């Protein structure tokens, strides 16, 4: 009997012990839930900024130590942040104001068919802009379209320089501008975007101001905010084929891989094409069928470029959002010229930007084309076919043959130079 009572007492004690432990755990859990959780050591504060043009250290600190975070192969922006955090100082000499700067900027071809306002490529035609401190405002120009360019403060180069000085929060001094233009003016080859980017870069260098790139692409933000879309300004800045979007907070862009040996054969009419007039032809809405058509073509275009499937380019550049409307209203030569170019051997052809230039892509180029057999390429045959259509439709113009540029805008001359006795930059800049 006493043994039975002892067992019962032991069971009751054990039950009480377990119940007490569970109660303590529950109490601890509830108290912890009510306590505000501390921020992780390397966590960034909530994103409250609406502008990514300025690097605000108070709201976006680069963590001094972030080794706890896992880095994946694609985490290039985080890798760059860590690098910057480990080496924050910038040579003061290379951020001082400059007296004069020369910037080279490429032409661009936007839309590439269905990629309306989001896809573009840099074209190997270059304009050079020199901006210097002066006693009074002056613009001089020479080269392609020089007589048509505005010579007052409405010039997009001046707009870009003003935006740079506003970003640097510095007063803009009197400046003189000299333009050596090799980009046809107002022909659908990105002359306005080239001017905007040239002005921004020149202004930043003259002001001695630098911008964050990784995680913000601040130069792109300024340029796209002026232009309204990234399809031209992104390839001007970065070169190559670019696809850009707005993610709800800022503009972002990525390079599309492209195969080697592509050439660009473009028919450039003698008349100017006004982007505003060409946009005015487009409706604010499109039907679901046309939207699906363009979505599929954009995907096909990007895939064809990325994997080098040149046969699919002619399907990838098809469009229903803007080319049919513009062809019917102002460019009757467009579709006959596209057909003639493709039948002559072009991989594809499309309306460059808002026109009037028609762009064809050909393949087979290797090295310097003037040492290569013509029959290994199709550019000459395509050029003749396009010109025949132009003559048939009585559209005067010229053919220019070049290639895509993998390089974007860059400074080619500056006073005083960035190069020193010990470190020489490209072109001794």
C-alpha positions in Angstrom: 0.0 0.0 0.0 2.8 2.4 0.9 4.6 1.5 -2.3 1.4 2.5 -4.3 1.1 5.8 -2.5 4.8 6.5 -3.2 4.4 5.9 -7.0 1.3 8.1 -7.1 3.2 10.9 -5.4 6.1 10.6 -7.9 3.7 10.8 -10.9 2.0 13.9 -9.5 5.4 15.6 -8.9 6.5 14.8 -12.4 3.3 16.0 -13.9 3.5 19.3 -11.9 7.1 19.7 -13.0 6.3 19.3 -16.7 3.3 21.6 -16.5 5.4 24.3 -14.8 8.0 24.0 -17.5 5.5 24.3 -20.3 3.9 27.3 -18.5 7.2 29.1 -18.3 7.9 28.4 -22.0 4.5 29.8 -23.0 5.0 32.9 -20.8 8.5 33.5 -22.3 7.1 33.1 -25.9 4.3 35.5 -25.3 6.6 38.1 -23.7 9.0 37.9 -26.6 6.3 38.4 -29.1 5.2 41.6 -27.5 8.7 43.0 -27.4 9.7 44.9 -30.6 12.2 42.8 -32.5 15.6 44.4 -32.9 16.8 45.1 -36.4 19.4 42.7 -37.8 22.9 44.1 -37.4 23.3 44.5 -41.2 19.7 45.3 -42.2 19.0 48.4 -44.2 16.3 50.8 -43.0 13.0 50.8 -44.9 13.2 52.4 -48.3 11.5 55.8 -48.0 13.3 57.7 -50.7 11.6 58.7 -53.9 14.8 59.8 -55.6 17.8 57.6 -56.4 19.8 60.5 -57.9 21.6 61.3 -54.7 23.5 58.8 -52.5 22.0 59.6 -49.0 24.4 58.0 -46.5 21.9 58.6 -43.6 19.1 56.7 -45.3 21.1 54.2 -47.3 24.3 53.4 -45.4 26.8 51.0 -46.9 27.3 48.6 -44.0 30.9 48.4 -42.8 30.6 44.7 -42.1 28.1 42.5 -43.8 29.8 39.1 -43.8 26.8 37.5 -42.2 24.8 37.9 -45.5 25.0 35.2 -48.0 26.3 36.3 -51.4 25.0 34.5 -54.5 26.8 34.6 -57.9 24.5 37.3 -59.2 24.8 39.6 -56.1 27.2 42.0 -58.0 25.6 45.1 -56.5 26.1 43.8 -52.9 29.7 42.8 -53.7 30.3 46.4 -55.0 28.8 47.9 -51.8 31.2 45.9 -49.7 34.1 47.0 -51.8 33.1 50.6 -51.4 32.6 50.2 -47.7 36.1 48.8 -47.4 37.6 51.7 -49.4 35.5 54.8 -49.0 38.1 57.4 -49.9 38.2 58.9 -53.4 41.2 60.8 -54.5 40.4 64.5 -54.1 42.4 65.3 -57.2 40.0 63.3 -59.4 36.9 65.0 -58.1 37.9 68.6 -58.4 36.1 70.9 -60.8 37.5 71.0 -64.4 38.0 73.8 -66.9 37.0 71.9 -70.0 35.8 68.4 -71.0 35.1 66.5 -74.3 32.6 63.7 -74.3 32.0 61.1 -77.1 28.5 59.7 -77.3 27.1 57.0 -79.7 24.0 57.1 -81.8 21.3 54.7 -80.8 18.4 52.7 -82.4 15.4 52.4 -80.2 12.4 50.0 -80.1 14.0 47.4 -82.4 10.5 46.6 -83.5 8.3 45.5 -80.6 10.4 46.8 -77.7 8.6 50.2 -77.6 10.3 52.6 -75.2 12.3 49.8 -73.5 14.8 48.2 -75.9 17.6 50.0 -77.8 21.1 49.5 -79.1 24.2 51.7 -79.4 25.3 52.4 -83.0 28.8 53.0 -84.1 28.3 56.6 -85.1 29.7 59.2 -82.7 29.3 62.8 -81.8 31.9 64.7 -79.7 30.8 67.5 -77.4 33.3 69.9 -75.8 32.1 72.1 -73.0 34.4 74.8 -71.5 34.1 77.5 -68.9 33.8 80.8 -70.6 32.8 84.5 -70.1 29.5 84.1 -72.0 27.2 81.5 -73.3 27.9 80.2 -76.8 27.1 77.1 -79.0 28.9 76.3 -82.2 28.4 73.1 -84.3 29.8 71.4 -87.3 29.0 68.1 -89.1 25.8 66.2 -89.7 22.7 68.3 -89.0 24.7 71.2 -87.5 22.5 73.8 -89.3 19.3 72.3 -87.8 20.5 72.2 -84.2 19.2 74.8 -81.7 22.0 77.2 -80.7 20.3 78.4 -77.6 19.5 77.0 -74.1 16.8 74.7 -75.6 19.6 72.5 -76.9 19.5 69.2 -75.0 23.2 69.4 -74.2 22.5 72.5 -72.1 19.6 70.7 -70.5 21.9 67.9 -69.5 24.6 70.2 -68.1 21.9 72.1 -66.1 20.7 68.8 -64.6 24.2 67.8 -63.6 24.9 71.1 -61.8 21.5 70.8 -60.1 22.4 67.3 -58.9 25.8 68.6 -57.7 24.0 71.5 -55.9 26.4 73.9 -57.5 25.8 77.1 -59.4 26.2 76.7 -63.2 28.9 79.0 -64.6 28.8 80.5 -68.1 29.9 77.8 -70.6 30.6 77.5 -74.3 29.8 74.4 -76.3 31.3 73.0 -79.5 29.6 70.1 -81.2 31.2 67.8 -83.8 28.1 65.9 -85.0 28.3 62.5 -86.8 24.8 61.4 -85.6 22.1 62.4 -88.1 19.9 65.0 -86.5 16.2 64.0 -85.8 16.4 60.9 -88.0 15.4 58.2 -85.4 19.0 57.6 -84.3 18.9 59.0 -80.8 20.5 62.5 -81.4 18.5 64.0 -78.5 19.4 61.2 -76.1 23.1 61.5 -77.1 22.9 65.2 -76.4 21.3 64.7 -73.0 23.8 62.2 -71.8 26.8 64.2 -73.2 25.5 67.2 -71.3 25.1 65.4 -68.0 28.5 63.8 -68.2 30.2 67.0 -69.2 28.4 68.9 -66.4 29.4 66.3 -63.7 33.0 66.4 -64.8 33.1 70.2 -64.9 31.4 70.4 -61.5 33.7 67.8 -60.0 30.8 65.7 -58.9 30.4 61.9 -58.9 27.3 59.7 -58.7 26.6 56.2 -57.3 26.1 53.5 -59.9 25.7 50.2 -58.1 22.2 49.9 -56.7 21.0 53.3 -58.1 22.3 54.0 -61.6 22.0 57.7 -60.9 23.2 58.9 -64.3 20.5 56.7 -65.9 17.9 58.2 -63.5 18.7 61.8 -64.5 18.8 61.0 -68.3 15.6 58.9 -68.3 13.8 61.5 -66.3 14.6 64.1 -69.0 13.9 61.8 -71.9 10.9 60.0 -70.3 12.0 56.4 -71.2 15.3 54.4 -71.2 15.4 52.8 -74.6 17.8 55.4 -76.0 19.6 56.8 -73.0 20.6 53.4 -71.6 22.6 52.3 -74.7 24.1 55.8 -74.9 25.4 55.4 -71.4 26.3 51.6 -71.3 26.6 50.6 -75.0 25.4 47.3 -76.6 21.8 46.2 -76.6 19.9 47.4 -73.5 16.5 46.6 -72.1 15.2 49.0 -69.5 12.2 49.2 -67.2 10.9 51.3 -64.3 10.5 49.1 -61.2 8.1 51.4 -59.4 11.0 53.2 -57.7 13.7 53.8 -60.3 14.8 53.0 -63.8 16.8 49.8 -64.2 18.5 48.4 -67.2 20.4 45.3 -68.3 22.5 44.4 -71.3 21.2 41.8 -73.8 24.0 39.5 -75.1 24.4 39.8 -78.9 26.3 37.7 -81.4 29.4 38.9 -83.1 29.5 39.9 -86.8 26.3 41.9 -86.9 26.3 44.9 -89.2 23.8 47.7 -89.4 22.6 48.8 -92.8 20.4 51.9 -92.4 18.5 54.0 -94.9 18.5 57.6 -93.6 16.0 59.9 -95.4 16.9 63.5 -96.1 13.9 64.8 -94.2 13.6 65.3 -90.4 11.3 63.1 -88.4 9.6 64.8 -85.4 9.2 62.3 -82.5 6.3 64.3 -81.1 4.4 64.0 -84.4 5.2 60.3 -84.7 4.0 59.6 -81.2 0.8 61.6 -81.8 -0.2 58.9 -84.3 -0.4 56.2 -81.6 -3.5 55.4 -79.5 -3.3 55.4 -75.7 -4.7 51.8 -75.6 -4.2 48.6 -77.6 -6.3 45.4 -77.8 -5.3 42.2 -76.0 -4.4 40.4 -79.3 -1.9 43.1 -80.3 -0.5 43.2 -76.7 0.1 39.4 -76.8 1.6 39.7 -80.3 4.2 42.2 -79.1 4.9 40.3 -75.8 5.8 37.2 -77.8 7.9 39.1 -80.3 9.9 40.9 -77.6 10.6 37.5 -76.0 11.6 36.1 -79.3 13.9 39.1 -80.1 15.8 38.9 -76.8 16.2 35.1 -77.1 17.4 35.3 -80.6 20.1 37.9 -79.7 21.1 36.0 -76.5 21.6 32.6 -78.1 22.8 33.9 -81.5 19.8 32.5 -83.5 19.9 35.0 -86.3 17.2 33.3 -88.3 14.7 34.2 -85.6 15.5 38.0 -85.6 13.0 38.6 -88.5 10.2 37.3 -86.3 11.6 39.0 -83.2 11.4 42.6 -84.7 7.8 42.3 -85.8 5.4 44.8 -84.2 1.8 46.0 -84.0 2.1 48.9 -81.5 3.7 51.6 -83.6 5.2 50.5 -86.9 1.9 49.8 -88.8 0.4 53.2 -87.6 3.5 55.2 -88.6 3.9 53.4 -91.9 0.3 54.1 -92.9 0.5 57.8 -92.0 4.0 59.0 -92.8 6.4 56.3 -93.9 4.8 54.4 -96.9 8.2 53.1 -97.8 8.7 51.2 -94.5 7.2 47.8 -95.1 8.3 47.5 -98.8 11.9 48.4 -97.6 11.7 45.8 -94.8 10.6 43.1 -97.2 13.3 44.0 -99.8 16.0 44.0 -97.1 15.1 40.6 -95.8 14.7 39.1 -99.3 18.2 40.4 -100.0 19.6 38.6 -97.1 19.2 40.8 -94.0 18.5 39.0 -90.7 15.8 41.6 -90.0 14.7 45.2 -90.6 12.6 47.7 -88.6 11.8 51.3 -88.1 14.6 52.9 -86.0 13.1 54.8 -83.1 10.2 57.0 -84.3 11.8 57.1 -87.8 12.3 58.0 -90.5 15.4 55.8 -90.6 14.9 52.1 -91.5 17.4 49.8 -89.9 18.5 46.4 -91.2 20.8 43.9 -89.5 23.1 41.7 -91.5 25.6 39.0 -90.5 28.9 37.5 -91.6 31.3 40.4 -90.9 34.6 39.4 -89.5 37.5 41.8 -88.8 37.9 44.7 -91.1 35.2 44.3 -93.8 37.3 46.0 -96.4 39.8 43.1 -96.3 36.9 40.5 -96.4 35.3 39.0 -99.5 32.0 40.7 -100.2 30.2 37.5 -100.9 30.8 36.4 -97.3 28.5 39.2 -96.2 25.2 40.6 -97.4 25.4 44.3 -96.4 26.1 45.5 -99.9 23.3 43.5 -101.5 20.9 44.7 -98.7 21.9 48.3 -99.1 21.2 48.2 -102.8 17.8 46.6 -102.3 16.8 49.2 -99.7 17.9 52.1 -102.0 15.9 50.7 -104.9 12.8 50.8 -102.7 13.6 54.4 -101.7 13.9 55.4 -105.4 10.6 53.6 -106.2 8.8 55.6 -103.5 10.7 58.8 -104.4 12.2 59.1 -100.9 15.6 60.8 -101.1 18.2 59.7 -98.6 21.4 57.7 -98.2 22.7 54.4 -96.9 25.1 54.1 -94.0 26.7 50.8 -93.1 28.2 50.4 -89.6 27.9 48.1 -86.6 26.5 48.0 -83.1 28.8 49.5 -80.5 29.5 47.6 -77.3 30.8 50.8 -75.7 28.8 53.7 -74.4 29.6 57.4 -73.8 33.0 58.3 -72.3 35.2 61.3 -71.6 38.0 61.6 -74.2 39.7 64.8 -73.1 39.7 66.9 -69.9 41.6 69.9 -68.5 43.2 69.4 -66.1 43.5 65.7 -66.9 42.6 62.8 -64.7 45.8 61.0 -65.6 48.9 61.6 -63.4 52.6 60.9 -63.7 52.0 57.4 -62.2 48.6 56.5 -63.5 47.5 56.9 -67.2 43.9 56.4 -68.2 42.7 55.5 -71.7 43.6 58.1 -74.3 45.6 59.8 -71.5 42.4 61.5 -70.2 
